[in-house]
Amino acid sequence: MKDLTNIEIRDFIEGSTEEPAALYIQTPLCGTCKMGRRMLDITLEAISQSQDAEPKIGACNLNAMPELAEKYSITSVPCLLFLNRGIAVKKIYAMQSVDFLYQNVKKYL
C-alpha cells in the first residue's frame, strides 16, 4: 500500500472509474490508525499470495486532504473507503480483524 500525495490522490480517485479501489485514510499521530494500517498490510500480503493481481489500495493523511472528509462524509479515522467509479460504496471505521478486512477487500475489490 502506497502513501499518496495530494495530486496522486486525485488521480487515484479518478482511476477508480476504471476499476474498484480503496483508500486508507489516517492521520500521523493516530495510534489506532497505525494498528489498522498494520492489519491492512497483513491482509494485502495474504491476498497477494492467493491471487495474481494485487488490489488497488492507497493510503493518505486526512490532515493533508481535508476536502476528502467533506466529499465522502468521513467522520473519524482510521477509515477504509471503498470506491467504485469515484463513488464511495463502503466505509469501514473499525478495523476489527485481519479476517474481517480480508473478507471486505475480497468483496469490494
N, CA, C and O atoms as a printed pandas DataFrame, in Angstrom:
     atom_number atom_name residue_name chain_id  residue_number  x_coord  y_coord  z_coord
0              1         N          MET        A               1    0.857   -1.166    0.000
1              2        CA          MET        A               1    0.000    0.000    0.000
2              3         C          MET        A               1    0.902    1.227    0.000
3              4         O          MET        A               1    1.804    1.364    0.826
4              5         N          LYS        A               2    0.633    2.100   -0.937
5              6        CA          LYS        A               2    1.475    3.277   -1.121
6              7         C          LYS        A               2    0.831    4.506   -0.485
7              8         O          LYS        A               2   -0.379    4.708   -0.590
8              9         N          ASP        A               3    1.658    5.330    0.183
9             10        CA          ASP        A               3    1.186    6.621    0.674
10            11         C          ASP        A               3    1.099    7.572   -0.507
11            12         O          ASP        A               3    2.065    7.747   -1.250
12            13         N          LEU        A               4   -0.053    8.177   -0.673
13            14        CA          LEU        A               4   -0.294    9.035   -1.835
14            15         C          LEU        A               4   -0.194   10.507   -1.474
15            16         O          LEU        A               4   -0.581   10.917   -0.379
16            17         N          THR        A               5    0.328   11.300   -2.406
17            18        CA          THR        A               5    0.362   12.751   -2.245
18            19         C          THR        A               5   -0.990   13.316   -2.678
19            20         O          THR        A               5   -1.843   12.588   -3.187
20            21         N          ASN        A               6   -1.174   14.609   -2.472
21            22        CA          ASN        A               6   -2.446   15.249   -2.851
22            23         C          ASN        A               6   -2.778   15.046   -4.329
23            24         O          ASN        A               6   -3.917   14.734   -4.674
24            25         N          ILE        A               7   -1.794   15.222   -5.190
25            26        CA          ILE        A               7   -2.024   15.062   -6.633
26            27         C          ILE        A               7   -2.312   13.597   -6.962
27            28         O          ILE        A               7   -3.205   13.297   -7.754
28            29         N          GLU        A               8   -1.556   12.695   -6.352
29            30        CA          GLU        A               8   -1.769   11.268   -6.598
30            31         C          GLU        A               8   -3.150   10.811   -6.132
31            32         O          GLU        A               8   -3.754    9.935   -6.751
32            33         N          ILE        A               9   -3.651   11.397   -5.051
33            34        CA          ILE        A               9   -4.981   11.022   -4.546
34            35         C          ILE        A               9   -6.049   11.356   -5.575
35            36         O          ILE        A               9   -6.940   10.547   -5.833
36            37         N          ARG        A              10   -5.965   12.527   -6.155
37            38        CA          ARG        A              10   -6.951   12.909   -7.185
38            39         C          ARG        A              10   -6.908   11.929   -8.362
39            40         O          ARG        A              10   -7.950   11.486   -8.843
40            41         N          ASP        A              11   -5.709   11.596   -8.818
41            42        CA          ASP        A              11   -5.564   10.635   -9.914
42            43         C          ASP        A              11   -6.065    9.251   -9.499
43            44         O          ASP        A              11   -6.683    8.541  -10.293
44            45         N          PHE        A              12   -5.796    8.882   -8.263
45            46        CA          PHE        A              12   -6.216    7.591   -7.738
46            47         C          PHE        A              12   -7.746    7.483   -7.730
47            48         O          PHE        A              12   -8.304    6.468   -8.148
48            49         N          ILE        A              13   -8.415    8.531   -7.255
49            50        CA          ILE        A              13   -9.882    8.537   -7.202
50            51         C          ILE        A              13  -10.462    8.523   -8.608
51            52         O          ILE        A              13  -11.420    7.798   -8.878
52            53         N          GLU        A              14   -9.891    9.316   -9.503
53            54        CA          GLU        A              14  -10.366    9.314  -10.890
54            55         C          GLU        A              14  -10.138    7.953  -11.540
55            56         O          GLU        A              14  -10.926    7.533  -12.387
56            57         N          GLY        A              15   -9.080    7.268  -11.157
57            58        CA          GLY        A              15   -8.783    5.941  -11.688
58            59         C          GLY        A              15   -9.754    4.884  -11.205
59            60         O          GLY        A              15   -9.839    3.808  -11.797
60            61         N          SER        A              16  -10.501    5.174  -10.125
61            62        CA          SER        A              16  -11.457    4.191   -9.609
62            63         C          SER        A              16  -12.674    4.072  -10.523
63            64         O          SER        A              16  -13.554    3.245  -10.284
64            65         N          THR        A              17  -12.726    4.903  -11.576
65            66        CA          THR        A              17  -13.807    4.755  -12.554
66            67         C          THR        A              17  -13.529    3.557  -13.457
67            68         O          THR        A              17  -14.456    2.988  -14.033
68            69         N          GLU        A              18  -12.257    3.170  -13.583
69            70        CA          GLU        A              18  -11.884    2.040  -14.427
70            71         C          GLU        A              18  -11.933    0.715  -13.667
71            72         O          GLU        A              18  -12.362   -0.303  -14.209
72            73         N          GLU        A              19  -11.498    0.737  -12.433
73            74        CA          GLU        A              19  -11.527   -0.459  -11.597
74            75         C          GLU        A              19  -11.767   -0.037  -10.147
75            76         O          GLU        A              19  -11.350    1.051   -9.748
76            77         N          PRO        A              20  -12.436   -0.883   -9.351
77            78        CA          PRO        A              20  -12.675   -0.529   -7.954
78            79         C          PRO        A              20  -11.357   -0.296   -7.216
79            80         O          PRO        A              20  -10.336   -0.904   -7.538
80            81         N          ALA        A              21  -11.397    0.584   -6.230
81            82        CA          ALA        A              21  -10.201    0.921   -5.462
82            83         C          ALA        A              21  -10.601    1.173   -4.013
83            84         O          ALA        A              21  -11.779    1.324   -3.691
84            85         N          ALA        A              22   -9.599    1.214   -3.154
85            86        CA          ALA        A              22   -9.836    1.536   -1.749
86            87         C          ALA        A              22   -8.782    2.541   -1.297
87            88         O          ALA        A              22   -7.647    2.538   -1.771
88            89         N          LEU        A              23   -9.186    3.386   -0.379
89            90        CA          LEU        A              23   -8.303    4.418    0.154
90            91         C          LEU        A              23   -8.305    4.292    1.673
91            92         O          LEU        A              23   -9.356    4.389    2.307
92            93         N          TYR        A              24   -7.122    4.075    2.259
93            94        CA          TYR        A              24   -6.995    4.010    3.709
94            95         C          TYR        A              24   -6.688    5.415    4.191
95            96         O          TYR        A              24   -5.631    5.968    3.887
96            97         N          ILE        A              25   -7.604    5.984    4.935
97            98        CA          ILE        A              25   -7.487    7.377    5.388
98            99         C          ILE        A              25   -7.086    7.368    6.857
99           100         O          ILE        A              25   -7.729    6.732    7.692
100          101         N          GLN        A              26   -5.999    8.094    7.155
101          102        CA          GLN        A              26   -5.433    8.096    8.502
102          103         C          GLN        A              26   -4.879    9.466    8.850
103          104         O          GLN        A              26   -4.895   10.379    8.024
104          105         N          THR        A              27   -4.393    9.607   10.068
105          106        CA          THR        A              27   -3.647   10.794   10.472
106          107         C          THR        A              27   -2.342   10.316   11.118
107          108         O          THR        A              27   -2.295    9.215   11.667
108          109         N          PRO        A              28   -1.296   11.120   11.059
109          110        CA          PRO        A              28    0.029   10.666   11.510
110          111         C          PRO        A              28    0.134   10.334   13.002
111          112         O          PRO        A              28    0.894    9.439   13.372
112          113         N          LEU        A              29   -0.599   11.022   13.853
113          114        CA          LEU        A              29   -0.450   10.826   15.295
114          115         C          LEU        A              29   -1.476    9.861   15.888
115          116         O          LEU        A              29   -1.586    9.754   17.109
116          117         N          CYS        A              30   -2.218    9.167   15.052
117          118        CA          CYS        A              30   -3.283    8.269   15.492
118          119         C          CYS        A              30   -2.734    6.851   15.693
119          120         O          CYS        A              30   -2.341    6.193   14.730
120          121         N          GLY        A              31   -2.711    6.388   16.944
121          122        CA          GLY        A              31   -2.223    5.049   17.241
122          123         C          GLY        A              31   -3.109    3.966   16.651
123          124         O          GLY        A              31   -2.608    2.951   16.168
124          125         N          THR        A              32   -4.419    4.169   16.684
125          126        CA          THR        A              32   -5.354    3.208   16.108
126          127         C          THR        A              32   -5.151    3.106   14.600
127          128         O          THR        A              32   -5.296    2.030   14.019
128          129         N          CYS        A              33   -4.817    4.223   13.973
129          130        CA          CYS        A              33   -4.545    4.227   12.526
130          131         C          CYS        A              33   -3.329    3.369   12.203
131          132         O          CYS        A              33   -3.328    2.632   11.218
132          133         N          LYS        A              34   -2.300    3.465   13.029
133          134        CA          LYS        A              34   -1.084    2.673   12.815
134          135         C          LYS        A              34   -1.389    1.184   12.958
135          136         O          LYS        A              34   -0.905    0.370   12.173
136          137         N          MET        A              35   -2.191    0.830   13.961
137          138        CA          MET        A              35   -2.553   -0.564   14.163
138          139         C          MET        A              35   -3.417   -1.067   12.994
139          140         O          MET        A              35   -3.206   -2.173   12.496
140          141         N          GLY        A              36   -4.379   -0.259   12.564
141          142        CA          GLY        A              36   -5.232   -0.626   11.432
142          143         C          GLY        A              36   -4.425   -0.774   10.152
143          144         O          GLY        A              36   -4.693   -1.667    9.347
144          145         N          ARG        A              37   -3.456    0.082    9.963
145          146        CA          ARG        A              37   -2.598    0.010    8.773
146          147         C          ARG        A              37   -1.801   -1.289    8.764
147          148         O          ARG        A              37   -1.656   -1.930    7.724
148          149         N          ARG        A              38   -1.290   -1.670    9.923
149          150        CA          ARG        A              38   -0.538   -2.928   10.019
150          151         C          ARG        A              38   -1.446   -4.110    9.681
151          152         O          ARG        A              38   -1.035   -5.026    8.968
152          153         N          MET        A              39   -2.668   -4.090   10.188
153          154        CA          MET        A              39   -3.624   -5.162    9.893
154          155         C          MET        A              39   -3.931   -5.204    8.399
155          156         O          MET        A              39   -4.028   -6.280    7.810
156          157         N          LEU        A              40   -4.083   -4.031    7.791
157          158        CA          LEU        A              40   -4.362   -3.972    6.360
158          159         C          LEU        A              40   -3.163   -4.454    5.542
159          160         O          LEU        A              40   -3.342   -5.107    4.514
160          161         N          ASP        A              41   -1.951   -4.139    5.983
161          162        CA          ASP        A              41   -0.744   -4.636    5.302
162          163         C          ASP        A              41   -0.696   -6.167    5.328
163          164         O          ASP        A              41   -0.363   -6.799    4.325
164          165         N          ILE        A              42   -1.026   -6.753    6.470
165          166        CA          ILE        A              42   -1.055   -8.219    6.589
166          167         C          ILE        A              42   -2.130   -8.787    5.663
167          168         O          ILE        A              42   -1.907   -9.798    4.997
168          169         N          THR        A              43   -3.286   -8.141    5.621
169          170        CA          THR        A              43   -4.379   -8.566    4.741
170          171         C          THR        A              43   -3.941   -8.543    3.284
171          172         O          THR        A              43   -4.188   -9.496    2.545
172          173         N          LEU        A              44   -3.298   -7.470    2.872
173          174        CA          LEU        A              44   -2.850   -7.344    1.480
174          175         C          LEU        A              44   -1.791   -8.381    1.141
175          176         O          LEU        A              44   -1.757   -8.892    0.021
176          177         N          GLU        A              45   -0.931   -8.693    2.094
177          178        CA          GLU        A              45    0.082   -9.734    1.877
178          179         C          GLU        A              45   -0.593  -11.085    1.660
179          180         O          GLU        A              45   -0.193  -11.846    0.779
180          181         N          ALA        A              46   -1.612  -11.383    2.457
181          182        CA          ALA        A              46   -2.345  -12.651    2.313
182          183         C          ALA        A              46   -3.055  -12.719    0.970
183          184         O          ALA        A              46   -3.062  -13.765    0.321
184          185         N          ILE        A              47   -3.651  -11.611    0.552
185          186        CA          ILE        A              47   -4.367  -11.579   -0.727
186          187         C          ILE        A              47   -3.390  -11.731   -1.886
187          188         O          ILE        A              47   -3.673  -12.452   -2.842
188          189         N          SER        A              48   -2.244  -11.061   -1.811
189          190        CA          SER        A              48   -1.274  -11.136   -2.913
190          191         C          SER        A              48   -0.714  -12.546   -3.073
191          192         O          SER        A              48   -0.311  -12.926   -4.172
192          193         N          GLN        A              49   -0.684  -13.318   -2.002
193          194        CA          GLN        A              49   -0.212  -14.698   -2.090
194          195         C          GLN        A              49   -1.264  -15.626   -2.674
195          196         O          GLN        A              49   -0.933  -16.683   -3.209
196          197         N          SER        A              50   -2.541  -15.233   -2.573
197          198        CA          SER        A              50   -3.613  -16.119   -3.036
198          199         C          SER        A              50   -4.123  -15.779   -4.438
199          200         O          SER        A              50   -4.887  -16.553   -5.016
200          201         N          GLN        A              51   -3.717  -14.644   -4.990
201          202        CA          GLN        A              51   -4.148  -14.285   -6.342
202          203         C          GLN        A              51   -3.042  -13.528   -7.054
203          204         O          GLN        A              51   -2.100  -13.039   -6.429
204          205         N          ASP        A              52   -3.171  -13.438   -8.373
205          206        CA          ASP        A              52   -2.127  -12.803   -9.182
206          207         C          ASP        A              52   -2.121  -11.280   -9.054
207          208         O          ASP        A              52   -1.071  -10.679   -8.830
208          209         N          ALA        A              53   -3.285  -10.660   -9.196
209          210        CA          ALA        A              53   -3.369   -9.202   -9.183
210          211         C          ALA        A              53   -3.543   -8.689   -7.760
211          212         O          ALA        A              53   -4.346   -9.210   -6.986
212          213         N          GLU        A              54   -2.777   -7.659   -7.435
213          214        CA          GLU        A              54   -2.899   -7.040   -6.119
214          215         C          GLU        A              54   -4.007   -5.995   -6.151
215          216         O          GLU        A              54   -4.105   -5.245   -7.122
216          217         N          PRO        A              55   -4.849   -5.921   -5.113
217          218        CA          PRO        A              55   -5.924   -4.929   -5.098
218          219         C          PRO        A              55   -5.361   -3.502   -5.126
219          220         O          PRO        A              55   -4.261   -3.241   -4.637
220          221         N          LYS        A              56   -6.128   -2.605   -5.699
221          222        CA          LYS        A              56   -5.713   -1.207   -5.810
222          223         C          LYS        A              56   -6.102   -0.479   -4.521
223          224         O          LYS        A              56   -7.251   -0.076   -4.340
224          225         N          ILE        A              57   -5.116   -0.319   -3.629
225          226        CA          ILE        A              57   -5.342    0.351   -2.349
226          227         C          ILE        A              57   -4.237    1.366   -2.120
227          228         O          ILE        A              57   -3.055    1.060   -2.275
228          229         N          GLY        A              58   -4.630    2.572   -1.751
229          230        CA          GLY        A              58   -3.685    3.627   -1.419
230          231         C          GLY        A              58   -3.970    4.160   -0.025
231          232         O          GLY        A              58   -5.025    3.881    0.546
232          233         N          ALA        A              59   -3.046    4.915    0.516
233          234        CA          ALA        A              59   -3.208    5.494    1.846
234          235         C          ALA        A              59   -2.984    6.995    1.771
235          236         O          ALA        A              59   -2.200    7.480    0.955
236          237         N          CYS        A              60   -3.682    7.721    2.630
237          238        CA          CYS        A              60   -3.476    9.174    2.648
238          239         C          CYS        A              60   -3.668    9.735    4.056
239          240         O          CYS        A              60   -4.339    9.150    4.905
240          241         N          ASN        A              61   -3.056   10.879    4.258
241          242        CA          ASN        A              61   -3.153   11.627    5.505
242          243         C          ASN        A              61   -4.341   12.587    5.375
243          244         O          ASN        A              61   -4.338   13.468    4.515
244          245         N          LEU        A              62   -5.336   12.416    6.213
245          246        CA          LEU        A              62   -6.527   13.262    6.144
246          247         C          LEU        A              62   -6.202   14.725    6.441
247          248         O          LEU        A              62   -6.873   15.624    5.934
248          249         N          ASN        A              63   -5.178   14.969    7.258
249          250        CA          ASN        A              63   -4.796   16.356    7.556
250          251         C          ASN        A              63   -4.343   17.100    6.305
251          252         O          ASN        A              63   -4.514   18.315    6.208
252          253         N          ALA        A              64   -3.767   16.378    5.352
253          254        CA          ALA        A              64   -3.297   16.985    4.110
254          255         C          ALA        A              64   -4.408   17.130    3.081
255          256         O          ALA        A              64   -4.266   17.892    2.125
256          257         N          MET        A              65   -5.502   16.416    3.259
257          258        CA          MET        A              65   -6.612   16.431    2.293
258          259         C          MET        A              65   -7.958   16.554    3.017
259          260         O          MET        A              65   -8.786   15.648    2.921
260          261         N          PRO        A              66   -8.190   17.645    3.733
261          262        CA          PRO        A              66   -9.449   17.765    4.494
262          263         C          PRO        A              66  -10.698   17.752    3.612
263          264         O          PRO        A              66  -11.790   17.449    4.093
264          265         N          GLU        A              67  -10.547   18.077    2.332
265          266        CA          GLU        A              67  -11.710   18.053    1.440
266          267         C          GLU        A              67  -12.249   16.639    1.239
267          268         O          GLU        A              67  -13.415   16.464    0.884
268          269         N          LEU        A              68  -11.401   15.624    1.465
269          270        CA          LEU        A              68  -11.879   14.235    1.388
270          271         C          LEU        A              68  -12.924   13.965    2.460
271          272         O          LEU        A              68  -13.913   13.276    2.211
272          273         N          ALA        A              69  -12.703   14.510    3.654
273          274        CA          ALA        A              69  -13.657   14.316    4.752
274          275         C          ALA        A              69  -15.017   14.876    4.380
275          276         O          ALA        A              69  -16.045   14.265    4.670
276          277         N          GLU        A              70  -15.024   16.019    3.750
277          278        CA          GLU        A              70  -16.286   16.637    3.347
278          279         C          GLU        A              70  -16.918   15.892    2.180
279          280         O          GLU        A              70  -18.114   15.601    2.201
280          281         N          LYS        A              71  -16.122   15.583    1.167
281          282        CA          LYS        A              71  -16.654   14.941   -0.038
282          283         C          LYS        A              71  -17.263   13.568    0.248
283          284         O          LYS        A              71  -18.318   13.228   -0.288
284          285         N          TYR        A              72  -16.596   12.781    1.092
285          286        CA          TYR        A              72  -17.047   11.414    1.362
286          287         C          TYR        A              72  -17.659   11.242    2.751
287          288         O          TYR        A              72  -17.909   10.115    3.179
288          289         N          SER        A              73  -17.900   12.339    3.455
289          290        CA          SER        A              73  -18.506   12.317    4.797
290          291         C          SER        A              73  -17.726   11.407    5.755
291          292         O          SER        A              73  -18.311   10.563    6.434
292          293         N          ILE        A              74  -16.420   11.587    5.801
293          294        CA          ILE        A              74  -15.566   10.836    6.711
294          295         C          ILE        A              74  -15.743   11.428    8.098
295          296         O          ILE        A              74  -15.507   12.619    8.302
296          297         N          THR        A              75  -16.157   10.602    9.054
297          298        CA          THR        A              75  -16.437   11.119   10.391
298          299         C          THR        A              75  -15.330   10.847   11.395
299          300         O          THR        A              75  -15.257   11.515   12.427
300          301         N          SER        A              76  -14.456    9.866   11.109
301          302        CA          SER        A              76  -13.337    9.595   12.007
302          303         C          SER        A              76  -12.260    8.811   11.262
303          304         O          SER        A              76  -12.471    8.335   10.146
304          305         N          VAL        A              77  -11.116    8.693   11.901
305          306        CA          VAL        A              77  -10.027    7.896   11.343
306          307         C          VAL        A              77   -9.698    6.798   12.333
307          308         O          VAL        A              77   -9.909    6.983   13.532
308          309         N          PRO        A              78   -9.193    5.672   11.886
309          310        CA          PRO        A              78   -8.948    5.308   10.503
310          311         C          PRO        A              78  -10.239    5.016    9.761
311          312         O          PRO        A              78  -11.263    4.687   10.360
312          313         N          CYS        A              79  -10.166    5.145    8.437
313          314        CA          CYS        A              79  -11.306    4.847    7.581
314          315         C          CYS        A              79  -10.793    4.152    6.320
315          316         O          CYS        A              79   -9.906    4.657    5.631
316          317         N          LEU        A              80  -11.362    3.002    6.041
317          318        CA          LEU        A              80  -11.066    2.306    4.791
318          319         C          LEU        A              80  -12.244    2.573    3.869
319          320         O          LEU        A              80  -13.348    2.075    4.086
320          321         N          LEU        A              81  -11.992    3.361    2.846
321          322        CA          LEU        A              81  -13.030    3.829    1.932
322          323         C          LEU        A              81  -12.937    3.057    0.624
323          324         O          LEU        A              81  -11.929    3.136   -0.079
324          325         N          PHE        A              82  -13.985    2.311    0.297
325          326        CA          PHE        A              82  -14.040    1.569   -0.953
326          327         C          PHE        A              82  -14.728    2.430   -2.003
327          328         O          PHE        A              82  -15.815    2.958   -1.768
328          329         N          LEU        A              83  -14.090    2.570   -3.162
329          330        CA          LEU        A              83  -14.594    3.418   -4.239
330          331         C          LEU        A              83  -14.876    2.593   -5.486
331          332         O          LEU        A              83  -14.141    1.664   -5.822
332          333         N          ASN        A              84  -15.952    2.955   -6.158
333          334        CA          ASN        A              84  -16.270    2.363   -7.449
334          335         C          ASN        A              84  -16.820    3.489   -8.311
335          336         O          ASN        A              84  -17.832    4.105   -7.977
336          337         N          ARG        A              85  -16.141    3.749   -9.424
337          338        CA          ARG        A              85  -16.493    4.861  -10.310
338          339         C          ARG        A              85  -16.459    6.216   -9.574
339          340         O          ARG        A              85  -17.256    7.112   -9.855
340          341         N          GLY        A              86  -15.524    6.337   -8.637
341          342        CA          GLY        A              86  -15.354    7.578   -7.894
342          343         C          GLY        A              86  -16.368    7.799   -6.796
343          344         O          GLY        A              86  -16.357    8.844   -6.145
344          345         N          ILE        A              87  -17.248    6.829   -6.576
345          346        CA          ILE        A              87  -18.312    6.947   -5.572
346          347         C          ILE        A              87  -17.993    5.991   -4.416
347          348         O          ILE        A              87  -17.591    4.847   -4.627
348          349         N          ALA        A              88  -18.183    6.489   -3.194
349          350        CA          ALA        A              88  -17.965    5.640   -2.022
350          351         C          ALA        A              88  -19.055    4.584   -1.940
351          352         O          ALA        A              88  -20.242    4.909   -1.897
352          353         N          VAL        A              89  -18.651    3.322   -1.920
353          354        CA          VAL        A              89  -19.629    2.243   -1.814
354          355         C          VAL        A              89  -19.636    1.626   -0.420
355          356         O          VAL        A              89  -20.607    0.972   -0.039
356          357         N          LYS        A              90  -18.564    1.827    0.345
357          358        CA          LYS        A              90  -18.498    1.290    1.707
358          359         C          LYS        A              90  -17.409    2.015    2.466
359          360         O          LYS        A              90  -16.347    2.317    1.923
360          361         N          LYS        A              91  -17.689    2.296    3.742
361          362        CA          LYS        A              91  -16.699    2.883    4.643
362          363         C          LYS        A              91  -16.579    1.986    5.867
363          364         O          LYS        A              91  -17.581    1.606    6.473
364          365         N          ILE        A              92  -15.357    1.656    6.220
365          366        CA          ILE        A              92  -15.112    0.868    7.425
366          367         C          ILE        A              92  -14.273    1.721    8.372
367          368         O          ILE        A              92  -13.181    2.171    8.026
368          369         N          TYR        A              93  -14.803    1.930    9.562
369          370        CA          TYR        A              93  -14.077    2.709   10.568
370          371         C          TYR        A              93  -13.396    1.814   11.599
371          372         O          TYR        A              93  -12.356    2.183   12.144
372          373         N          ALA        A              94  -13.964    0.652   11.868
373          374        CA          ALA        A              94  -13.400   -0.263   12.865
374          375         C          ALA        A              94  -12.686   -1.405   12.155
375          376         O          ALA        A              94  -13.325   -2.253   11.533
376          377         N          MET        A              95  -11.378   -1.423   12.250
377          378        CA          MET        A              95  -10.587   -2.499   11.649
378          379         C          MET        A              95  -10.621   -3.668   12.637
379          380         O          MET        A              95   -9.692   -3.854   13.423
380          381         N          GLN        A              96  -11.687   -4.442   12.589
381          382        CA          GLN        A              96  -11.975   -5.442   13.613
382          383         C          GLN        A              96  -10.941   -6.560   13.683
383          384         O          GLN        A              96  -10.510   -6.945   14.770
384          385         N          SER        A              97  -10.545   -7.075   12.533
385          386        CA          SER        A              97   -9.578   -8.163   12.495
386          387         C          SER        A              97   -9.036   -8.282   11.077
387          388         O          SER        A              97   -9.586   -7.702   10.141
388          389         N          VAL        A              98   -7.961   -9.033   10.930
389          390        CA          VAL        A              98   -7.401   -9.265    9.603
390          391         C          VAL        A              98   -8.410  -10.022    8.749
391          392         O          VAL        A              98   -8.560   -9.727    7.563
392          393         N          ASP        A              99   -9.104  -10.994    9.338
393          394        CA          ASP        A              99  -10.101  -11.760    8.594
394          395         C          ASP        A              99  -11.238  -10.860    8.108
395          396         O          ASP        A              99  -11.687  -10.983    6.969
396          397         N          PHE        A             100  -11.697   -9.963    8.965
397          398        CA          PHE        A             100  -12.752   -9.015    8.590
398          399         C          PHE        A             100  -12.307   -8.147    7.411
399          400         O          PHE        A             100  -13.067   -7.949    6.463
400          401         N          LEU        A             101  -11.090   -7.636    7.469
401          402        CA          LEU        A             101  -10.561   -6.813    6.382
402          403         C          LEU        A             101  -10.400   -7.644    5.111
403          404         O          LEU        A             101  -10.725   -7.181    4.017
404          405         N          TYR        A             102   -9.901   -8.866    5.255
405          406        CA          TYR        A             102   -9.710   -9.759    4.119
406          407         C          TYR        A             102  -11.038   -9.982    3.390
407          408         O          TYR        A             102  -11.099   -9.864    2.166
408          409         N          GLN        A             103  -12.091  -10.300    4.128
409          410        CA          GLN        A             103  -13.404  -10.555    3.529
410          411         C          GLN        A             103  -13.931   -9.321    2.804
411          412         O          GLN        A             103  -14.494   -9.439    1.716
412          413         N          ASN        A             104  -13.757   -8.144    3.390
413          414        CA          ASN        A             104  -14.248   -6.912    2.760
414          415         C          ASN        A             104  -13.436   -6.521    1.533
415          416         O          ASN        A             104  -13.998   -6.083    0.530
416          417         N          VAL        A             105  -12.126   -6.675    1.606
417          418        CA          VAL        A             105  -11.293   -6.357    0.440
418          419         C          VAL        A             105  -11.642   -7.297   -0.711
419          420         O          VAL        A             105  -11.766   -6.860   -1.855
420          421         N          LYS        A             106  -11.801   -8.573   -0.414
421          422        CA          LYS        A             106  -12.169   -9.548   -1.460
422          423         C          LYS        A             106  -13.553   -9.222   -2.045
423          424         O          LYS        A             106  -13.772   -9.382   -3.246
424          425         N          LYS        A             107  -14.464   -8.773   -1.211
425          426        CA          LYS        A             107  -15.830   -8.483   -1.654
426          427         C          LYS        A             107  -15.899   -7.224   -2.517
427          428         O          LYS        A             107  -16.550   -7.226   -3.561
428          429         N          TYR        A             108  -15.243   -6.167   -2.097
429          430        CA          TYR        A             108  -15.384   -4.875   -2.775
430          431         C          TYR        A             108  -14.313   -4.603   -3.830
431          432         O          TYR        A             108  -14.481   -3.706   -4.657
432          433         N          LEU        A             109  -13.223   -5.356   -3.817
433          434        CA          LEU        A             109  -12.193   -5.143   -4.825
434          435         C          LEU        A             109  -12.028   -6.420   -5.647
435          436         O          LEU        A             109  -11.205   -6.464   -6.561
